Structure formats: structure tokens, C-alpha cells
């Protein structure tokens, strides 16, 4: 009985620590995510692959709205939210996350050359319980992107990716 109570307690702690971004929570099914997306009125919602769903507005709208949902065994385990890319926004997000989650547990700064040119990336990750919260700034001239990343442990890939 004591072992069962301990296991139930750990399960409740893990579910309480799961990420929650607006109405999206880790563990939601793909259908639940699609239903929740209805209130956002994105121009497009597409199944990108068997494990990825993308919701976005076209570039003509200049809203910079894009969500990428990653699923493992039909459960939401990752969410990337694009925000307007700028150094100012990057500093604000990092400052806010440092205040909320403490010092980062991982910082990655990479530069490499790809077929379309030089690619620069700065990624900073914080741990919130078992989840990883991150911010990723990528430049591949002339394009820049700033993504807020939320990932839960799963048996499909290692977190963070």
C-alpha cells in the first residue's frame, strides 16, 4: 500500500509539473490540440508529419504567429512558439525566464555553414521539474527566427533536442 501511495504521489507531481502554454498542455491528444487551436484563428493548420502539427499565419499577415506541436504516441510532448525575432525580444525573454526558472541549465552557441549559407544559433534552456523550457534564436541571412520551446520527457526522443 505504501509503495502504491508513493507511485501515485510521483505521478501527481509529474503531471502537475507538465508544461502549460496558454490552453495547451503536455499530454493533450492531437485532436484536443486541434480543437484548442480553433479559438486562435490561424490561417493554416497542417499535419506536417505523423508526429508534428503546425499552425501558422502566412507571411503576408506579418503577425509572426506560428506554433509547432510535437507528439509522441499521440500525446503532446513539445511546443515551439515563434515570436517576432529581435535582440530586444531575446533579452526580454531570457531575463523573464531567468527570473522565473533561475539560471539556465544549458547554453548552446553554434555557427556553421549550410547549403543556404551561414547559420548562427543561440539556445538557452531551463529545467522546470522534468520539463525543459528554452529559447532559440537562429539567423540564416536574411532570415531570423526566435522560438520559445517547451518539451516534456518522452520515449520518442531525448529532451532537449
URMO-V595510 format. One record per backbone hydrogen bond with DSSP energy under -0.5 kcal/mol. CO is the residue of the C=O (numbers start at 1). NH is the residue of the N-H. If there is no record, write none. Layout:
CO|NH ; CO|NH
This chain:
1|5 ; 2|6 ; 3|7 ; 4|8 ; 5|9 ; 6|10 ; 7|11 ; 8|12 ; 9|13 ; 10|14 ; 11|15 ; 12|16 ; 13|17 ; 14|18 ; 15|18 ; 19|26 ; 21|24 ; 24|21 ; 25|28 ; 28|76 ; 29|33 ; 30|34 ; 31|35 ; 32|36 ; 33|37 ; 34|38 ; 35|38 ; 36|39 ; 37|40 ; 37|41 ; 38|41 ; 44|56 ; 46|48 ; 46|54 ; 49|52 ; 51|71 ; 52|48 ; 52|49 ; 53|69 ; 54|46 ; 55|67 ; 56|44 ; 58|61 ; 59|62 ; 64|66 ; 65|57 ; 66|82 ; 67|55 ; 68|80 ; 69|53 ; 70|77 ; 70|78 ; 72|75 ; 74|30 ; 75|72 ; 76|27 ; 77|152 ; 78|70 ; 79|150 ; 80|68 ; 80|82 ; 81|148 ; 82|66 ; 83|146 ; 86|90 ; 87|91 ; 88|92 ; 89|93 ; 90|94 ; 91|95 ; 92|96 ; 93|97 ; 94|98 ; 95|99 ; 96|100 ; 97|101 ; 98|102 ; 106|125 ; 108|123 ; 110|121 ; 112|119 ; 114|117 ; 117|114 ; 119|112 ; 120|139 ; 121|110 ; 122|137 ; 123|108 ; 124|135 ; 125|105 ; 125|106 ; 126|133 ; 128|131 ; 131|128 ; 132|151 ; 133|126 ; 134|149 ; 135|124 ; 136|138 ; 136|147 ; 137|122 ; 138|145 ; 139|120 ; 140|143 ; 143|140 ; 145|138 ; 146|83 ; 147|136 ; 147|149 ; 148|81 ; 149|134 ; 150|79 ; 151|132 ; 157|154
